[in-house]
Amino acid sequence: MATGILGQAAPAATTNTVVYTVPASTVTVATINIVNTTALSILVRLAIASSGTPTTSEYIEYNTIISANGVLERSGIVMNATEAVVVFGSAAGLAVSVYGYEEV
């Protein structure tokens, strides 16, 4: 059972990036923090998905604007075994952290 930081990434522009996947036979309660480290706004998509390519129904944020040096945080996200946190940004410059705890 892991606690604390579960996954981190700096996604490339216009690419779906899996930041964290819940291990088999495990449930995770997570907070997802996305920071825009640039001086320009970036559009962000965030999904809790069954694969690295989310379907429309799996998005919890879609083309949300994170302003220059801004932050988007979602907390209390309960995820089942094998679900993944997938992030997409319209430009490079995002820092994504998933933290929380896993329970078998």
C-alpha positions as CSV (number, residue, x, y, z in Angstrom):
1,M,0.0,0.0,0.0
2,A,1.5,3.3,-1.1
3,T,0.9,6.7,0.3
4,G,2.0,10.2,-0.6
5,I,3.1,10.9,-4.2
6,L,1.7,8.2,-6.5
7,G,2.7,9.6,-9.8
8,Q,4.2,12.7,-11.4
9,A,4.7,13.8,-15.0
10,A,5.5,16.8,-17.3
11,P,3.4,15.9,-20.3
12,A,4.5,16.7,-23.8
13,A,2.2,19.1,-25.8
14,T,-1.0,17.6,-27.3
15,T,-0.3,14.1,-26.0
16,N,-2.4,11.9,-23.7
17,T,-0.1,11.1,-20.8
18,V,-0.9,8.4,-18.2
19,V,0.4,9.9,-14.9
20,Y,-0.8,7.1,-12.5
21,T,-2.5,3.7,-12.8
22,V,-4.2,2.0,-9.8
23,P,-2.6,-1.4,-9.2
24,A,-4.7,-4.6,-9.5
25,S,-6.9,-5.4,-6.5
26,T,-6.5,-1.9,-5.1
27,V,-8.6,1.2,-4.5
28,T,-7.0,4.6,-4.5
29,V,-8.2,7.9,-3.1
30,A,-6.3,10.7,-4.8
31,T,-5.7,14.4,-5.3
32,I,-4.6,15.5,-8.7
33,N,-2.7,18.8,-9.0
34,I,-1.9,20.3,-12.4
35,V,0.4,23.4,-12.4
36,N,1.0,25.6,-15.5
37,T,4.7,26.6,-15.2
38,T,4.6,28.9,-18.2
39,A,3.7,32.6,-18.8
40,L,0.8,31.6,-21.2
41,S,-2.6,29.9,-20.6
42,I,-2.8,26.2,-21.4
43,L,-6.0,24.1,-22.1
44,V,-6.1,20.9,-20.1
45,R,-8.0,17.7,-20.3
46,L,-8.2,15.4,-17.3
47,A,-9.7,11.9,-17.3
48,I,-10.0,8.9,-15.0
49,A,-9.9,6.3,-17.7
50,S,-9.7,2.6,-18.4
51,S,-6.8,3.1,-20.9
52,G,-4.4,5.8,-22.0
53,T,-6.9,7.0,-24.6
54,P,-10.0,8.3,-22.7
55,T,-13.5,8.0,-24.0
56,T,-15.8,11.1,-23.8
57,S,-17.5,9.8,-20.7
58,E,-14.3,9.4,-18.8
59,Y,-13.3,13.1,-18.7
60,I,-13.6,15.1,-15.5
61,E,-12.1,18.3,-17.0
62,Y,-12.2,19.1,-20.7
63,N,-10.4,22.0,-22.3
64,T,-10.3,23.8,-18.9
65,I,-8.0,26.9,-19.1
66,I,-5.2,27.1,-16.6
67,S,-3.9,30.6,-16.7
68,A,-0.2,31.5,-16.6
69,N,1.4,30.1,-13.5
70,G,-2.0,28.9,-12.4
71,V,-3.1,25.6,-10.8
72,L,-6.0,23.1,-11.2
73,E,-6.6,20.7,-8.3
74,R,-9.2,18.0,-7.9
75,S,-9.4,16.1,-4.6
76,G,-11.2,13.2,-3.2
77,I,-11.0,11.2,-6.4
78,V,-11.8,7.6,-5.7
79,M,-10.4,5.2,-8.3
80,N,-10.9,1.5,-8.8
81,A,-8.2,-1.1,-9.8
82,T,-6.5,-0.5,-13.1
83,E,-8.1,3.0,-13.7
84,A,-5.6,5.6,-14.9
85,V,-5.2,9.3,-14.5
86,V,-4.7,10.7,-18.0
87,V,-3.7,14.3,-18.7
88,F,-3.6,16.2,-22.0
89,G,-2.3,19.8,-22.5
90,S,-2.5,22.1,-25.5
91,A,1.2,23.1,-24.8
92,A,4.2,21.9,-22.9
93,G,4.8,23.4,-19.5
94,L,2.5,21.4,-17.2
95,A,3.6,19.7,-14.0
96,V,1.2,17.0,-12.8
97,S,1.2,15.3,-9.4
98,V,-1.1,12.6,-8.2
99,Y,-1.0,12.0,-4.4
100,G,-3.1,10.1,-2.0
101,Y,-3.2,6.5,-0.7
102,E,-3.9,3.0,-2.0
103,E,-5.8,0.3,-0.1
104,V,-5.8,-3.4,-1.0
